[in-house]
Amino acid sequence: MKTGVLAAILISSAIYAHAQKKITEGSVTYTMDYALTAEQEAMAAQLPSETKVKFNGPISKIEIEQGPATITVFRDAASNTGLLLIDVPVAQWQYAVKQTKEDQDKANASAPKFSDFKATGEKKMMGAYNAEKYTYKDDKGGTYELWATTDVELPAGFSGQEFKDVKGAILKFTRFQQGVKTTLTAKNITEEKVGPLTLEVPKGYEVKTMEEIMALQRGGGE
């Protein structure tokens, strides 16, 4: 009887250790690899090799340091809207750019459209997670692969609406960000307190359009 009980405990522990864990608040740290074209090589030094995405429900947050500027990007996966905050203390700039669904669609209009996601049955461990390989393609003749796990569940749309047909949390995938082909690999998935995230413009920020921000970068003045 004692042996049977111990066996049952061991078996149940093994099963529940791999049961899907739903994380609604926490962070994912990704390593980032780029396939740059000749025209994009000039920006190589400015591209981060790693990024941390914090999330609470459908809203995620990324902070990027670029020289004297801190850029914070919020995205609501449920509504496909966003908010960009730009802080440049030395210039006393605090700007906010609201991003509607139409803005997001326009920004991604020229990016390849992904489809035909197929589970291959090939599996391996990626960190602490059981992962399965998927293949997919785009409308420009490109083919890709990704790895996903059902051991953990992240908020719907976390990796982007283009991957909504993939079952589970995506641990490694390739996408295009502002025209740059980028492969992201999850390094850590952590359940932690992030605090409330919102797309409301904070007090003290001046709302501008993306066109106005680009003009400022080119020295176009206020």
Protein Blocks (a to p, Z undefined) as FASTA:
>chain_A
ZZmmmmmmmmmmmmmmmgccddfbdcddddddddddfklmmmmmmpcfbdcdddehjbdc
ddddehjbccdddddfklopacdddddfknopacdddddfklmmmmmmmpccdehiaceh
iacdehjbccdddddddfeopacdddddfkbccdehklopklmmpgcjdfbdcddeehia
cddddfbdcdddebjadfbdcehiacddfklmmmmmnonoZZ
